[in-house]
Amino acid sequence: MPFVSTTEMLRKAQRGGYAVGAFNCENMEMAQAIVEAAVRLHAPVILQTTPSTVRYASLAMYRAMVATLAQDALVPVAMHLDHGDSPELARQAMEAGYTSVMIDGSHHVLEENIAITRSVVEMAQARGGIPVEAELGRVGGKEDDLEAGEGGYTDPSEAETFARETGAASLAVGIGTAHGFYAGTPVLDVPRLARIRAKVEIPLVLHGASGLSDEDVRACIREGICKVNFATELRAAYSQGVKDCLAENPKVYDPKVYGKVARARVTDLVMERMQVCGCAEKA
């Protein structure tokens, strides 16, 4: 089917008490793997690209690739700009045909974050109401080319103000997660989600899920998370698949050979994560 917006996808998840998996894709094989997993589980899915990914190719390239896969998928597929680092990039993604964008103003003070986010929301409304994800309360670790440090927790009262004044469609919140793999065992402030949920009505998003236990993810979903982002562990699974294939047969030189192995690894991982999110059979 054609691309869909994330608006109804996330609202349906919110009503149903599950989360939609959002998976970062770096190349054709990863995109194929993610959509294949969604089809097998009859699950809605969001494919994402970060600023460094679209610099590697282009917004148009990734959009065309995923749109081709979505056309034959028979499950809802959305195309999302993850961690958009400027209003200009968000605009370009909208014009390229992305059905959802994120503007990450979490590195700015609250007033500046509100202003930046509101400007992108207004831009999106002028283009038919494309949903905008925002972030409040920095998620730690390293995301894309940006070092986020230790991260910060989202204040529930600030979240209420932020949602009201920006008009964002969804909100990524800080509860102790971090981008990349965790050096130790993460300690999440899950009760904070309940307090945020009591203050805002829009769907909440969990970043930094790679490396979290299944129970941590499920606990966050129970407290209102409607979208869960996975990136680092998909890259690791793909890369390990390539390494294993070449280690087993060093004479392989055809990219299709090790690409198939890596693609299968990502499909298996995405299916596991979708099961944890509870979105199987929700398409």
PyMOL commands that set and color helices and strands:
alter all, ss='L'
color gray80, all
select helices_A, chain A and resi 6-16+28-41+51-56+59-71+87-96+110-125+156-166+190-199+214-222+232-248+255-277
alter helices_A, ss='H'
color red, helices_A
select strands_A, chain A and resi 20-24+45-49+77-84+100-103+132-136+140-143+146-147+170-173+178-179+204-206+225-230
alter strands_A, ss='S'
color yellow, strands_A
deselect
rebuild
show_as cartoon
